[in-house]
Amino acid sequence: MPGPLTPAMLQPLLLTLQVALLATLIAGVFGIGMGHWMARRRFAGQDVLDAVLVLPMVLPPTVLGYYLIVLVGRNGPLGPWLEAVFGIRLLFTWQGAVLASTVVGFPLVYKAARAAFEDVDPRFAQAARTLGSSEREVFWRLSLPLARRGIGAGLALTFARCMGEFGATLMVAGNLPGRTQTLSVAIYSAVQAGDDPLALTLTLIVSALCILLLVMANRLLRHRQG
């Protein structure tokens, strides 16, 4: 039987929502930008670049975690620079969890955005340019509104994926209760400690939230296809 919802359970829940929201926003900005850019251009090596952008979707999370540790750790190319210039330390912080979730969730919003932009008839953009619209106006007033449902579905899937992220988050942010312990990490700790009621309660919470997000994504895709 699941245990009662206690204040101790709210901490990983709130942290998970915070991390997932920030990661989705960051991944959304870069994913939508790259999706639009890739959808409107054809160049040599495009398939290779697309594979690199989607790579976090298929790599084991521990491999992604290791790459991030190498990149932003104290001996990495970015870690000392971030700490010296901005005073930011990403390892074993909740910001590190945001970074890990952003990398893991990026391919979902990128693929959804690219597909949505490719579905927009390019003749609309050409007509807008003929009428004097700039590229920025074409993007904000035409391409983005027409692709919004596909992008919205991608963002919903990204948020759900970020909520469930475990492997890369554990490696980069660690498992510090009250500081970096997200829902998935808290479930792992509860199972390791033999606290089945706590593990079941947290599992039901994250499952319910993810089901809600998947239903939203499906409805957005259905409206888009209709």
PEWO-V696338 format. One record per backbone hydrogen bond with DSSP energy under -1.0 kcal/mol. CO is the residue of the C=O (numbers start at 0). NH is the residue of the N-H. If there is no record, write none. Layout:
co nh
CO NH
CO NH
This chain:
co nh
5 8
5 9
6 10
8 12
9 13
10 14
11 15
12 16
13 17
14 18
15 19
16 20
17 21
18 22
19 23
20 24
21 25
22 26
23 27
24 28
25 29
26 30
27 31
28 32
29 33
30 34
31 35
32 36
33 37
34 38
35 39
42 45
44 48
45 49
46 50
47 51
48 52
49 53
53 56
54 57
54 58
59 63
60 64
61 65
62 66
63 67
64 68
65 69
66 70
67 71
68 72
70 77
70 78
72 75
77 81
78 82
79 83
80 84
81 85
81 87
89 92
92 96
93 97
94 98
95 99
96 100
97 101
98 102
99 103
100 104
101 105
104 108
105 109
106 110
107 111
108 112
109 113
110 114
111 115
112 116
113 117
114 118
120 123
121 125
122 126
123 127
124 128
125 129
126 130
127 132
128 131
133 137
134 138
135 139
136 140
137 141
137 142
138 143
141 145
142 146
146 150
147 151
148 152
149 153
150 154
151 155
152 156
153 157
154 158
155 159
156 160
157 161
158 162
159 163
165 169
166 170
167 171
168 172
171 91
175 178
175 179
175 180
181 185
182 186
183 187
184 188
185 189
186 190
187 191
188 192
189 194
193 195
194 198
195 199
196 2
196 200
197 201
198 202
199 203
200 204
201 205
202 206
203 207
204 208
205 209
206 210
207 211
208 212
209 213
210 214
211 215
212 216
213 217
214 218
215 219
216 220
217 221
218 222
219 223
220 224
221 225
